[in-house]
């Protein structure tokens, strides 16, 4: 099946062309492409096996699927100040069944923008067109690269930068997977010389005519800041806090979220690091009535932050976690994590990493949502190739028993990524 897929055939053709051109350049002693032209891409395939995805051992929701993604790009730099970038993406899902996380196949013009750079004491960079947006840990705005479709935005990004500071001002729009349109604007700053690390204050405006309760208007303003740094050679820390206000279907919004983490890296060749993290996001005790207090983490990359099985996102949650990372060799990374989940407002339920409600809540349900264990191994033997294998298990808590089924879920995956 893989050998017959469009993705694999396209990747082989492009890789063969790239290798041929590289060999020709080596033999004849001069490049086939001028330095101002770059052609490349990537091919990624991931096999996923999900068992008991809806936490109901009776229902047939086990799923074994293959996700294929091919990206091809053209990068033109006619001058040092001008860049023209275009990327085509072809995503395909094979063998998808009845699991909660549905991924459609799609072919799209994923990125395409013009960039103009103006050097100086304050360098300015203007980017116009379709592009990815990645800020901070991507808890609020991200490209969701784990997903087979990714995420890109149409609009303008203006960056002002000097040796100690940069600030992005942007206005964009995006068509969401449910077919609705959203507008996203922000001023996001980055102070490079904050003591022991970086400081990132931001304001984000998110709007959609049908994104609110009962498909009504949503106007959301998020004020926040993020800190990330190190103390000495061994300790690292991070913090992010955000408050939201605005209107949701005519109701006032007032909610907030916090994230904090710290870790210690031991002085050993394999660089073992032990880390601890706490994530909180407010929930709503009376969903759909009165002031909206459910935090909205906008358009994030949730995968990998609140468990790898992706049942939770930065909405109505307490997530207490510990993790351990070690590098057995220069190209192998091993990761182990534990998460304990609780709900500030059980009546508001659980929201998954894809933004959808995973389990509807009820008043009086337990706040204890469950525990998760994640383990993976990542391999980067050469510059152009990487591999990933992992396993996650989720043990549902009393909340799921109070609101429906509560059987153990398992998630296995294996991924290879080749770039050229």
N, C-alpha and C positions, 0 to 999 in steps of 0.2 A: 504493500500500500504506500509506504514512504517513498519507494523508488519511482512510483508512478505519479506522485503528487506534483502539482504545478510548482510549488515552493521549492522542492528539492531540485527539480530540473532547472529552474531559473537560477538557483544558487550555483549549481555545477557549471552552467554556461558562463555566468559572470565571473566565477572564480577561475575558470579556464582562460577567459579573456584576460583577466588581470595577471595571471601567471605568465601567459604568453607575452604580454606587453613588458612585464618585468624582465623576462629572459631576453627579449629583443633589445631592451635598453642596456642590459649587461654586456651582450655580445658586441653591439655597435658603439658602446661607450657614450651614448647620449640618451636622454629621456625621450620616450615616445610622446608623452604628454608634456606640455609646458608646465613649469612650476605653478602657474596660476590656475591649473585645472586639476581637481582631485575627483576620482571616481571610487566609490566603495560601497560597503553595505554589510549586512549580517544575515545569517540564517540561524534560527532558533527553533528547536523542537523540544517539547516537554510532554512526558507521559504522566498522567495523573490517575490515581486510583482512590476513589472516595467510597467509604463504606458507612452506611447508616447516616447519611448526610443530614437528614431531618430529625435525627435522634429517635426515630421510630423503627425498632427492629422488625416489625411486622411488614411495613411497607417496602416495596421493591424500589429503593432509591440508591442502590449501589451503582457506581459509575466507573467505567474505565475508558478514558478518552486520550486522544493525542492532539496537542496544540502545535500548529506549525505557523511560523511567522518569518517572512522574508522582507528585508528592507534594503532598498537600493538608493544611493544618493549621488548627486552631482554638486560639487562645490567649486564655484568660479570666483576667482579673486583677481579681476583685471588690474586693480591697483591696491596699494596697501590700505586704502581707505574704503574700498567698495567690495562687498561680498554678496554673491547671489547663490542661494542654497535651495535645493529641491530634493525631496525624499518621497519615494513611492513605497507604500506598505501593502503587503498581501498577507492576510491572516485567514487561517482555515482551522476549523474544529472538526475532528473525525471521531465518530463513535460516541457522541454525546448522548447521555440518557436522561434520567429524571432527577439529577442532583439539583440542589438549591442554586448553585452558581452556574448559570447558563451563559455561554460565550458564543455569539454568532460569528459566522464567517463574514469577511469583508475585504474589499480592495479599495484603497483610498489614496488620495494625494495627501500624505500625512503631514509634510512640512513643505513650505515654499515661501521664502522671504527675501527681501532686499535689506542689506545692512550697510549703513553709512557711518564711518568713523571719522571724528574730528579730533586729532591729537592736540594736546596743550597741557597747561598746568591743570586744568579741569578737562579731562577727555570726555567727549560726548559720543554715545553710540545709539543710533536710531535704527530700530528693526521694525519693518513693516511687512505684514503678511501672516501666514499660518506658521505657528511655532509652538514648541513646548515651553511650559513655564514650570520652574523648579525653585522653590524657596525654602530655606531652612532645612528641617527634617521632612519636608513635604507633608506636614500634619494638616495643613489647610489648603495648600496649592501644590499640586504635583502632577507628574506625567504618567503615573501608574504604570510603570514599565513592566511590572510583574504580569499585568493583564495582557492578553494577546492582542488587544486593540490599541493599548496605550491611550494617551490623551493629548490633543493639541488644540490651540486656541487661534482665532482669527483676530488680528488687531495690531496695535502699535505698542512698542516698549522703548522708552527713552531712558538711557542710563547716563548719569553724571558720576565721574570717578576721579579721585586723586590717589596719592600714595597711601592714605590712611582711611579712606571712606568711599563708599559708593551708594547711590540711591537710584532705584528704578521707579519710574512713573509709567503706569500702563493702563490702557483701556482695551478690553477684548470682549469677544462674545464666543459662545460655544453651543453646539447642538448636543444635547444630552442623549444617552442611550434610549431614554423613553420618548424621544422625539421632541421634547420641549426645548426652548431656547433660553439661555441665561446670559446675562451681562456681568462681567467681572472687571473691576477697576481697583487700583491699589497704588499706594506709595510705600515702598519697602526699602528700608535703609540697612546698611551694613557697616559697622565701625570695626575696622581691622585691628586697631591698636587698643581695644578695651583691655584693661589689666587682666593678664593671664588668659586672654581669649578674645572672643568676639561678642558684640552686642548688636541685635537686630530688632529695632522698633518698627512697627508697621500699622497701617490702617488699610482695611480691605472693605470694598463695597460690592455687595452681591445682590443682583436683582433678577426677577423673572416674573412675568405676568401670570404664569400658571404654576409656580413653584411652591406656593403657600398651601395652607390647609384647604382642603376641598377644591384644589386646583385654582385657588385665588392668588392674588398678587403677594409676592414676598419682596421686601426691601430690608436688607440686612447690612449693618455696619459692624465691623469687628476691629477692636483696638487691642493690640498686644505687643509683646516683646519676647525675644528669645536670647538666651545667654549660653555660650558654649566655651569651655576652656580647660586648662590643665593647671595643676599645682605641683611644681617640681617635675620630676621625670616619671612619676608613678601614678599620681592621682589625676582623675579627670572628672568633670562634672557638667551638668547641663540643666537648664530650666526654661520653661516656656509657659506663659500665662496669657489668656485672652478673655476679653469681655465683649458681649454682643448686645446691641440694641437695634431698634427699628420697628417695622410693622409686618405682621404675618396675618393675612386675611383680615386686616383691620384691628388685630389684637397687638398690644404692646409686647415687644421682645425684651427680655432681661435674663441673660444666662452667662455662664463663664466656664472655663476649663483651665486645668493646671497640669503640668508635666514636670517631673524632676528625676534626675538620675545621677549616680556617681559610681565610679569604678576604680579599681586598683590593679595595675599591671605589675606582675612580679618580675624581678630581675633574673630571667632565665632565657636561654636561647630560643625556646619555643613560644615566648611572649604570652604566657597565660594571663588572662584578665578575668577578674571576678567583678560583676556589676550588679547593681540593684536599681530598680526603677519603680516609680509610682505615677499612674495616670488617673486623672479625675476629669469628668465632664458632667455637668448638671443635667438632670432630667426633669420631667414635668409630671407632677402628681395628679393633675387633672387634664390629660391630653385633650386638646380641642376646645378647651374652655378657659376664658380669662387670659392672664398674662402668660406668654409662651416662655417657659424656662428650660426647654430642651436645647442643649448646645448643638449647633450646626457646624460640622467641620468641613463644610463647603465642598471643594473638589480636591481631595487629598490623595496620597498614596498610603493607604492604611496597612497594606500587607507588611508583615514583619515587625510591626510596632506593638500590636495587642494580641499576639499569638499568630502562628503561621497558618492555622486552619481557617482563619478569617471569619470567625463567627461574631467578632466584636469590632467596634470602631469607637472613635473619640466622641461618643454620645451616650449619656446616661450610664456612666460606668465608673467603678473603682477597679483599677488593675494594679495588683501588687505583684512584682515579678523579680526574679533573680536569674542571672545568666552567667555562663562560663564559656570563654573562648580560648582556644589554644591553636598554635600553628605547628604541627608535627614536622613540617618541612617548609621551605620557602614558598611552595606553591600549593599547600594544603591548609585549609582552615576548617576546624571542627567547632561546632556551636551546640550548646545545650542550654535550654531555658525552661523555667517553670513560671506559670501564671496562676493567680487566684483572682476570680472575678466576683464583684458584688455590684448591685444596682442601687443607686441613690433613691430611685423612684421605681419600684417594681411594677407599678401600674403602667409605666411607659414602655416596658418591654426591652428587648434586645435588638440592636441595629448592627447588621453585618458590615463587613469591609466594603461591599459594593454599594452601601448606602440604603439598601432595602431593609425592611423590618424582618428580622429572622424569627422572632417569637413575640407575639402580642402579649402584653402584660395584663394583669387584673389586680384590682385593689385587694390588699391583704396577702398577696403572694410573698414568699420568702425573698429576701434581698440577696441570698447566696446563689450565684449563678453557675459556679463550677470551677474546675481546674483544668489546666492544659500543660502538657509536656511536649516540647519541640526539640528535635535534634536534626542537624544536617551536616554534610561534608561538602566543601567547595574546593574545586581543583582548578588551578590556573597554571598548567605546565608550560605554556608558551603564550606569547603576546596575542595571538590570533584565535585562541581556543580556550574555552572554560567548560567545566562540568559541575553539576550540582545534584546531589541525592539527599532526600530527607524523609522524615516521618514525624507526624504529629498525632497525638491522641487527646481527646477531650472527654472529661468526666463531668457530665451535667450535674448541677447542684439542685437544691430543693426547689428553686424557682421554676425550673423546667418541669419537675414533677407536679408542681402546683398548677401549671398552666397547660399541661399536655403530656406528651411522652418524654422520657428522660433516659434513653439508652446511650451507651458509649459510642463515640464516633472515631473513625480512623482516617488518616490521610497520608498516602504515600506518593512520592513524585521523584522523577529523574529528568534532568534537563541537560542538553548540550547546546553550546553557542559557539558559532564560528564567525569570525569577522575577516574581511579582506579589504 
